[in-house]
Amino acid sequence: MNGASREALAAARERLDTLTDSTSVDAGTLADELAAVTALLDREVSLRRVLTDPAQAGEAKAALVRRLLGTQVGGPAADLVSGLVCSRWSQSRDLVDALEELANIADLTAAERAATLDDVEDELFRFGRIVSSSTGLRAALTDRKATTAAKAELLHRLLGGRAKAVTERLVTRLVTAPRGRSLESGLESLSRLAAERRDRMVAVVTSAVPLSDPQKQRLGAALAKLYGRRMHLNLDVDPEVVGGVRVQVGDEVINGSLADRIEDAGRRLAS
């Protein structure tokens, strides 16, 4: 998002945080309701354009939202959507992207309240690794001919009872309504949002053997000092990493493995 849309989303996230700070608001229910509105506006392009038309008064657009949603969603969801349509958007699709992000944040807030946010982060990462290593599973989850019900059932067989309910809801929404994104990029976005809930960055750490707890603590502390923020480590094991570790934080890769050093030395000799 750019310009006005970015500012509108930032303001909406602040409103969401204020709402979910109240224990009277069920964050999980709010997530489901926002997801339903996301699906509606993603499907109804003409309605989305009306609600993001800068020539229309914000009060009129908010009133339209309340008439359309009626009693289908609770007061907190209606308030959030009304606030969103009163904001300015660079393009109409940004409104839907913002709603989807708010729904995901609400679900992650529910996990945070239940003290399971760390588990959800790890499960999202592990699921991403499973998908990337199984072409058959990825094909089944991204098959455009498969029904949403079939995909949801497949995910329930994979995750039901094995992962937190929030994890299953987040992944199911992503798979059944990808909205033009790849499965991998969607999972990365969810992981980033989960890390942000605790003001942490995510580091993907690949090592030849599992790291010990002291090693994890030292690495986490070193990365936190380097980046100036708390760091969540997503740990992966790859026997091809001969020694040391490979760390990726966002788009930046820290090549600290012996295999990388050997490869780099070989390139230098060849040149």
NORBELLIN-V297666 format. One record per helix or strand of 2 or more residues. SS is the DSSP state (H for helix, E for strand). FROM is the first residue (numbers start at 1). TO is the last residue. If there is no record, write none. Layout:
[[SS	FROM	TO] [SS	FROM	TO]]
//
This chain:
[[H	3	20] [H	27	43] [H	45	51] [H	58	69] [H	75	86] [H	92	113] [H	117	133] [H	135	142] [H	148	159] [H	165	176] [H	183	196] [E	200	207] [H	213	227] [E	230	237] [E	245	249] [E	252	255] [H	258	270]]
//
